[in-house]
């Protein structure tokens, strides 16, 4: 009897783990395209400026030279300046609309994507490339914010809800989201 009592004394009660319902949150792992940072976008812009300069030098300057018009005028309202601006903005709008990237972005493997839709609409592009690019080009610190925002967006990207991403580079993201309740006959369903 004493052996049995000793055994009973040494046996400690283990708390019974009560299985609670499944946790209400779960981690979801997904891959998203990696946003392109300031420097890669800067070099793409420099390449685009070289392309635009080449086009205006090959197409517009010879015409002005043949007509005897001046191309060295510094005024923004000079005919050469106006035509150069049209080529500049048309290049960015048309290339981004039809290819989602300019030549500089093609060379460096980045592209423009919309954060709201799959396609870039004309209104989005006009706001991004005309108004946003004008602001970024005239006030340089506004362009620098690309390096400090989570999605690497500039002012022109914020205006149009776009960003620039790498074509072949992804980053791993983990988000915590509420778990969807599993349907069961034991759950009470209410109509109202």
C-alpha positions in Angstrom: 0.0 0.0 0.0 2.8 2.3 0.7 4.3 1.7 -2.7 1.0 2.7 -4.3 0.8 5.8 -2.1 4.4 6.7 -3.1 3.6 6.3 -6.7 0.5 8.5 -6.3 2.6 11.1 -4.6 5.2 11.3 -7.3 2.6 11.5 -10.1 1.9 15.2 -10.6 -1.2 16.3 -12.4 -0.5 17.6 -15.8 -2.7 20.5 -16.9 -4.9 19.4 -19.8 -4.4 21.5 -22.8 -7.8 22.6 -24.1 -7.7 22.9 -27.9 -9.0 26.3 -28.7 -10.5 27.1 -32.0 -8.1 27.7 -34.9 -6.2 31.1 -34.7 -8.1 33.9 -36.2 -5.1 35.2 -38.1 -2.7 33.5 -40.6 0.5 34.4 -42.4 0.3 34.5 -46.1 3.5 34.5 -48.2 3.5 36.0 -51.7 6.0 37.4 -54.2 5.7 40.9 -55.7 7.7 42.7 -58.2 10.6 44.7 -56.7 10.2 48.5 -56.9 13.0 50.2 -58.9 14.9 52.7 -56.8 16.2 56.2 -57.4 19.5 55.4 -59.1 18.2 52.9 -61.7 15.4 55.3 -62.6 17.9 58.2 -62.7 20.1 56.3 -65.2 17.1 55.3 -67.3 16.0 59.0 -67.4 19.5 60.0 -68.6 19.4 57.4 -71.4 15.9 58.8 -72.3 17.3 62.3 -72.4 20.0 61.1 -74.8 17.4 59.5 -77.0 15.3 62.7 -77.1 18.3 64.9 -77.8 19.3 62.6 -80.6 15.8 62.7 -82.1 15.6 66.5 -81.9 19.1 66.8 -83.4 18.4 64.5 -86.3 14.8 65.6 -87.1 14.1 69.1 -85.9 17.5 70.9 -86.1 18.0 70.2 -89.9 14.5 71.5 -90.7 15.2 74.7 -88.8 18.6 75.0 -90.5 17.0 74.6 -93.9 14.4 77.2 -93.1 17.0 79.5 -91.7 15.4 79.6 -88.2 17.4 80.0 -85.1 17.8 77.0 -82.7 20.0 78.5 -80.1 17.3 80.9 -78.6 17.1 80.4 -74.8 13.5 81.6 -74.5 10.9 78.9 -73.6 8.5 80.2 -76.2 10.9 79.9 -79.1 9.6 77.6 -81.9 12.6 75.2 -81.4 12.0 75.0 -77.7 8.2 74.3 -78.2 8.9 71.6 -80.7 11.5 70.0 -78.4 9.1 70.1 -75.5 6.4 68.4 -77.7 8.9 65.6 -78.7 10.0 65.3 -75.0 6.4 64.8 -73.6 5.2 62.8 -76.6 8.1 60.4 -76.2 7.3 59.7 -72.6 3.6 59.5 -73.0 3.5 57.3 -76.1 6.4 55.0 -75.1 4.8 54.4 -71.6 1.3 53.9 -73.1 2.3 51.4 -75.7 5.3 49.6 -74.2 4.9 50.5 -70.4 8.5 51.6 -70.6 10.8 54.0 -72.4 14.0 53.1 -74.2 16.0 53.8 -71.0 13.7 51.6 -68.9 13.9 48.9 -71.6 17.7 48.9 -71.4 17.7 48.7 -67.6 14.8 46.2 -67.3 12.3 48.3 -65.5 8.7 49.2 -66.3 5.8 51.5 -65.2 2.8 49.7 -63.6 -0.5 51.0 -62.2 -1.3 50.4 -58.6 -5.0 50.3 -59.3 -5.6 48.6 -62.6 -3.8 46.3 -65.0 -3.6 48.8 -67.8 -2.3 52.4 -67.9 -5.1 54.7 -69.0 -4.6 57.9 -71.1 -5.7 60.1 -68.2 -3.2 58.3 -65.9 -0.4 58.8 -68.3 -1.2 62.4 -69.0 -1.2 63.2 -65.3 2.0 61.2 -64.7 4.0 62.3 -67.7 2.9 65.9 -68.1 1.9 67.3 -64.7 3.9 65.0 -62.5 7.1 65.1 -64.7 6.8 68.9 -65.0 6.7 69.2 -61.2 9.6 66.7 -60.8 11.7 68.4 -63.4 11.2 71.9 -62.1 11.5 71.1 -58.4 14.4 68.6 -58.1 13.9 67.6 -54.4 10.4 66.3 -55.4 12.2 63.7 -57.6 14.5 62.6 -54.8 11.7 61.3 -52.7 11.8 58.2 -54.8 14.6 57.0 -52.6 12.6 57.4 -49.4 9.1 55.9 -50.1 8.3 52.2 -49.6 7.2 51.7 -53.2 9.9 54.0 -54.6 7.3 56.5 -55.9 8.0 60.0 -57.1 5.5 62.9 -57.1 4.5 62.0 -60.6 3.8 58.4 -59.4 1.7 59.6 -56.5 -0.3 61.8 -58.8 -1.1 58.9 -61.1 -1.1 55.9 -58.6 1.8 54.2 -60.5 5.3 53.0 -59.6 8.2 51.6 -61.5 9.2 47.9 -61.0 11.9 45.5 -62.1 10.7 43.2 -64.9 12.5 40.1 -63.6 13.1 40.7 -59.9 10.8 39.9 -57.1 10.7 40.4 -53.4 9.2 38.1 -50.8 6.4 39.6 -48.7 4.6 38.1 -45.7 1.3 39.6 -44.6 -0.9 38.6 -41.6 -4.5 38.5 -42.5 -7.7 37.4 -40.8 -8.5 33.7 -41.4 -11.7 33.0 -43.2 -14.1 31.0 -41.0 -14.7 27.5 -42.1 -18.3 26.6 -42.6 -19.7 23.9 -40.5 -23.1 22.5 -39.5 -22.3 23.4 -36.0 -22.0 27.1 -36.7 -25.1 29.2 -36.3 -26.1 31.1 -39.3 -28.2 34.2 -39.1 -30.1 35.7 -41.9 -30.4 39.2 -40.5 
